[in-house]
Amino acid sequence: MLPFSPQDLQAIGLSLKVATVATLTSLPIGFMSAYLMVFSKLPGKALFEGLINLPLVLPPVVTGYLLLLLFGRHGWLGSLLQHLNITVIFSLTGAIIASAVVGFPLLVRSIRIGMENIDEQYLHASRTLGARWWDSLFTIVLPLSGRAVLAGMTLMFARSLGEFGATIILAGNIPGVTQTIPLAIYQYTSTPGGDRMALALCLVSIALSFSVLLVSDAVTRKMSRR
């Protein structure tokens, strides 16, 4: 049995919590963003798509610094949240926001690909029968893009488990509060004699990510058979 300390177990639990909350809270926004990009005639759609995909091409540290400017005490959102007694910097909320922002493009991209593969004749038929856009959304688009939604959630969850750069800038590396597995590994690699525990946490991270992929693949196959 690996000699994990209580701090290590907290890091593992926080990683799972951050990845889960970030994925679930981003799902409704990600789904609607993909829907707008595929089915709407939104003005400036290219700009909208570029903003969503921007975290994919920016270094995570840059994303974290921009979030720090936004949610800092003198930032636009930071000063507003301060009046509501909501703290983002160096908090679990900050870690969740950082993971959500970095993983969000993967979620949207997967869902968008699934929506683009939907036969438009189904939508034309529903409109001909008098269905409103929300009827088509819940009876056609959502069921037919279910596998894409699951794939996007899997990618975002796995990406959130490994998020480091934006998290350490926005939320810091506070044991028991914001220290996730990647941050704990970083701390061990910076500590003399910490290589063994760093490797152990790396194996845990690999096992968690691989398990998520296996579960996602199994559920996708089951959905395909149906």
Residue, then its C-alpha position, 0 to 999 in steps of 0.5 A: m500500500l502506498p504511504f500517502s499522507p493525509q495531505d496527499l489524500q486531500a490533494i487527490g480528493l480536491s482534484l476529483k472535486v475540482a474536476t467534477v464541479a468544473t465539468l458539471t457547472s460548465l456543461p449547460i453553458g458549453f452545450m448552449s455555446a455549441y448550439l449557438m455556433v452550430f444552429s444559430k445565425l449569431p452575428g460575430k460567430a467567428l469572434f465568439e468561437g475564437l474567444i471560446n477556443l482561446p484557452l486552447v492556444l494560450p499558455p495556462v499561466v497566461t490564462g491564470y494571470l488574466l483570471l487573476l487580473l479579472f478576479g483580483r481585488h481591483g479587477w472588474l469581477g473581483s471588486l464586485l464579488q468582494h461586496l458580496n463577500i465572495t472570495v475567488i483568489f487563493s480559494l477552492t472556487g478559484a481552482i474550480i474556475a481555473s479548471a473550468v476555463v482551461g477545459f471549457p474549449l474541449l467540452v464545447r468542441s466535442i459537443r459541437i462536432g456531435m451537433e454538426n453530424i445531426d441530419e438537418q432533415y430531422l430539424h426541418a421536419s420538426r419545424t414543419l410540424g410546428a415544433r418550437w426551437w426548444d422542442s427540437l432542442f430537447t427531442i432531437v438535438l440533445p438525444l442525438s448529441g448525447r455521445a458527443v456530450l459524454a465525450g466532451m465531459t470526459l475530455m474536460f474532466a481529464r483535463s481538469l485533473g491535470e490542470f496546473g498553470a492557471t490553478i497555481i496562479l489564480a488559486g495558489n498551492i495551499p495544502g488542504v485548500t487548493q492543492t490538487i494532484p499536479l500541485a502536490i507533485y510540483q511541491y514534491t519535485s521541489t523538495p529533496g527526497g520527494d521523488r518517490m511520492a511525486l511518482a506515486l501521485c503521478l501513478v494515481s493521476i494516470a490511474l484516475s484519468f485512464s479509469v475515466l476514459l474506460v468508463s466513458d468508452a463503456v458508456t458510449r458503447k452501451m449508448s451506441r447499442r441502444 
